Amino acid sequence: MSNPIKGRGAQRRIHNRFFEQKHEVLDEYLNFCESEGEVADKNKAKYIDVFPKTFVNKVTSPDVGMEYSANPYQGCEHGCVYCYARNTHEYWGYGAGLDFERTILVKKNAPELLEEQLKKKSWTPKTIVFSGNTDCYQPIERKLEITRKCLEIMLRWKHPVGIITKNSLVLRDLDILRELAALNLVRVHISITSLSEETRRLLEPRTGSIQNRLKTVKILSENNIPVYVMMAPIIPSLNSHEIIPLVKKVSELGAQDVYYTMVRLNGQIAEIFTDWAHKTIPDRADRILNQIAETHGGSLNDSRFKTRMRGEGVIAEQVKATMLLAKKNYLSKEKLPTMDFSHYLRLKDPQMKLF
């Protein structure tokens, strides 16, 4: 068994299933190059500019919980091994394994496309969620600031926005978020899958530390910005035992609510996750994989609406009951009002509002 690749979730390249002929760089070749003194694989991310025609995407899945999403980046350097978005990288001609976290497609024209969407007379304001697919605050955002530019447009048009991230870089845009929150136009969801740094490094090797994410929840709450926590996914025998302490901790820091999903390994993710498990946690790999399958009718893959997110069977019911108990004990029963859509500017140019 080869040593795991440090700092990466996926442990090898995976062929693109849409290509008729399978191409894969084998470990044996990489090891041979290294033995000959050559650099076989620099293991560095590369960034490619792309210019899509649209940026705001309609979400048709009935159990996702959002109507529109917007993703400034395709692929994600965070490298979360379980990420459902890995499969989408194949539509761009890349693999769902190492390609997903090392080949990042950048939509530099995203702010312009977003404003064009908001200007349309036919547009009816609905919450647009940033990071419905890949994290809008992944490392390259610190340099490019595409997400910040998009948030500036959302504020200018007084349009409701949701954010999903596991990066404390969101605090950089605290000034914009405060103004949006003052108009009840924003919700921020921080993804925290574990309170253990060891677990985090294995599952999500290039994400922000757990302490930084907890700090982010606290600072957002202190600034009156509605913040929620997503424990997604819950993986049996890996982080499922942390539900109660995690809910307790984030409630103390000001989180409004906690949401969860059960892990599901659709498409190429099953192969990626299985390979990762046997290389990084070999003593628990089979047990975890078997329990995941148990929550999805005997398969790692589950595409059934309503069932796929929560799972089924004894383990899934135990997780559900534990989450309900934790929320009952630690979270406030008071719910925030829905976001305010009445502020949205319907004029062609927001500057006209000044006259």
Residue pairs with C-beta under 8 A, 6 or more apart in sequence:
1 278
1 279
1 282
2 11
2 27
2 31
2 279
3 279
4 11
4 276
4 279
4 280
5 11
5 12
5 43
5 98
6 205
7 43
7 79
7 205
7 206
8 43
8 79
8 98
8 101
8 205
8 206
9 78
9 79
9 80
9 81
9 82
9 83
9 101
9 203
9 204
9 205
9 272
9 276
10 79
10 81
10 86
10 96
10 97
10 98
10 100
10 101
10 272
10 275
10 276
11 97
11 98
11 272
11 275
11 276
11 279
11 280
12 24
12 25
12 27
12 97
12 98
12 275
13 24
13 25
13 95
13 97
13 98
13 99
14 24
14 95
14 96
14 97
14 98
14 99
14 268
14 271
14 272
15 22
15 23
15 24
15 95
16 90
16 93
16 94
16 95
16 96
17 90
17 267
17 268
18 90
18 91
25 41
29 40
30 40
30 41
31 40
32 40
33 39
33 40
34 40
43 102
44 102
45 77
45 101
45 102
45 103
45 104
45 139
45 140
46 102
46 103
46 104
47 104
47 105
47 106
47 140
48 103
48 104
48 105
48 106
49 105
49 106
49 108
50 74
50 92
50 105
50 106
50 107
51 107
51 108
51 109
52 107
52 109
52 113
53 113
54 113
54 117
55 70
55 107
55 109
55 110
55 113
55 114
55 117
56 68
56 69
56 70
56 113
56 114
56 117
56 128
57 68
57 69
57 70
57 71
57 132
58 67
58 68
59 66
59 67
59 68
59 69
59 132
61 305
62 305
62 306
63 305
63 306
63 308
63 309
64 132
66 127
66 129
66 132
66 162
67 126
67 127
68 126
68 127
68 128
68 129
68 132
69 128
69 129
69 130
69 131
69 132
69 133
70 110
70 114
70 128
70 129
70 130
70 132
70 136
70 150
71 107
71 130
71 131
71 132
71 133
71 134
71 136
72 106
72 107
72 110
72 130
72 136
72 141
72 146
72 147
72 150
73 104
73 105
73 106
73 107
73 134
73 135
73 136
73 138
73 140
73 141
73 146
74 88
74 89
74 92
74 104
74 105
74 107
74 133
74 134
75 89
75 92
75 94
75 99
75 100
75 101
75 102
75 103
75 104
75 105
75 134
76 83
76 85
76 100
76 101
76 104
76 134
76 135
76 138
77 101
77 102
77 104
77 138
77 139
77 140
77 206
78 101
78 135
78 138
78 166
78 167
78 204
78 205
78 206
78 207
79 101
79 204
79 205
79 206
79 207
80 166
80 203
80 204
80 207
81 203
81 204
81 272
81 273
81 276
82 203
82 233
82 235
82 263
82 265
82 269
82 273
83 100
83 134
83 269
84 264
84 266
84 269
85 100
85 133
85 134
86 96
86 97
86 100
86 267
86 268
86 269
86 272
87 96
87 266
87 267
87 268
87 269
88 133
89 95
89 96
89 99
89 100
89 103
90 96
90 268
92 105
94 100
94 103
95 268
96 267
96 268
96 269
96 272
97 268
97 272
101 206
104 138
104 140
106 140
106 144
106 146
107 113
107 146
108 144
108 146
110 146
110 149
110 150
111 146
111 149
111 150
111 152
111 153
114 150
114 153
114 154
115 153
115 157
117 123
118 153
118 157
118 159
119 348
121 346
125 159
125 160
125 341
125 344
126 160
127 160
127 161
127 162
127 187
127 339
128 154
128 159
128 160
128 161
128 162
129 161
129 162
129 163
129 164
130 136
130 147
130 150
130 151
130 161
130 162
130 163
130 164
131 137
131 163
131 164
131 165
132 164
135 164
135 165
135 166
135 167
136 146
136 147
136 150
136 163
136 164
136 165
137 147
137 165
137 167
137 169
137 170
138 167
139 167
139 206
141 147
141 148
141 167
141 169
142 169
142 172
147 173
148 172
148 173
148 176
151 161
151 173
151 176
151 177
151 180
152 176
154 160
154 161
154 180
154 185
155 176
155 179
155 180
155 185
156 345
156 350
157 344
157 345
157 350
158 183
158 185
158 343
158 344
158 345
159 185
159 344
160 185
160 186
160 339
160 340
160 341
160 344
161 180
161 185
161 186
162 186
162 187
162 188
162 189
163 170
163 186
163 187
163 188
163 189
164 189
164 191
164 230
165 188
165 189
165 190
165 191
166 190
166 191
166 192
166 204
166 207
166 208
166 213
167 207
167 208
168 208
168 212
168 213
168 215
168 216
169 208
170 177
170 188
170 190
170 216
170 220
171 216
171 219
171 220
174 219
174 220
174 223
174 225
177 186
177 188
177 220
177 223
177 225
178 223
178 224
178 225
180 186
180 225
181 223
181 224
181 225
181 226
182 224
183 340
183 343
184 337
184 339
184 340
185 339
185 340
185 343
186 225
186 226
186 339
187 226
187 227
187 228
187 339
188 220
188 225
188 226
188 227
188 228
189 227
189 228
189 229
189 230
189 259
190 213
190 216
190 217
190 220
190 227
190 228
190 229
190 230
190 255
191 213
191 229
191 230
191 232
192 210
192 213
192 214
192 217
192 229
192 230
192 231
192 246
192 250
193 199
193 200
193 203
193 204
193 231
193 232
193 233
193 234
193 239
194 200
194 203
194 210
194 239
194 242
194 246
195 210
195 242
195 245
195 246
195 249
196 210
196 239
196 242
197 209
197 210
197 211
199 238
199 239
200 207
200 209
200 210
202 280
202 281
203 235
203 238
203 239
208 216
214 249
214 250
214 253
216 227
217 227
217 229
217 250
217 253
217 254
217 255
218 253
218 254
220 227
220 254
221 227
221 253
221 254
221 255
222 254
226 256
226 336
227 254
227 255
227 256
228 255
228 256
228 257
228 258
228 259
229 246
229 250
229 255
229 257
229 258
229 259
230 258
230 259
230 260
230 261
231 239
231 243
231 246
231 247
231 258
231 259
231 260
231 323
232 259
232 260
232 261
233 260
233 261
233 262
233 263
233 264
234 240
234 243
234 260
234 261
234 262
234 263
234 319
235 263
235 288
235 292
236 263
236 288
236 291
236 292
236 294
236 295
236 315
236 319
237 284
237 287
237 288
237 291
238 281
238 284
238 288
240 315
240 319
240 322
243 260
243 319
243 322
243 323
243 326
244 322
244 325
244 326
244 329
246 258
246 326
247 258
247 323
247 326
247 327
247 330
247 331
248 326
248 329
248 330
250 258
251 258
251 330
251 331
251 332
252 330
255 331
256 331
256 332
256 335
256 336
257 327
257 331
257 335
258 323
258 326
258 327
258 331
260 319
260 323
261 309
261 310
262 295
262 296
262 309
262 310
262 311
262 316
262 319
263 292
264 292
264 296
264 300
264 301
264 302
264 308
264 309
264 311
265 273
265 274
265 292
265 300
265 301
266 301
266 302
266 303
267 301
270 300
270 301
273 289
273 300
274 285
274 289
274 300
277 284
277 285
277 288
277 289
278 285
281 288
289 300
291 315
292 300
293 299
293 300
294 313
294 314
294 315
295 311
295 312
295 313
295 315
295 316
296 302
296 307
296 308
296 311
296 312
297 312
297 313
302 308
302 311
310 316
310 320
311 319
345 353
347 353
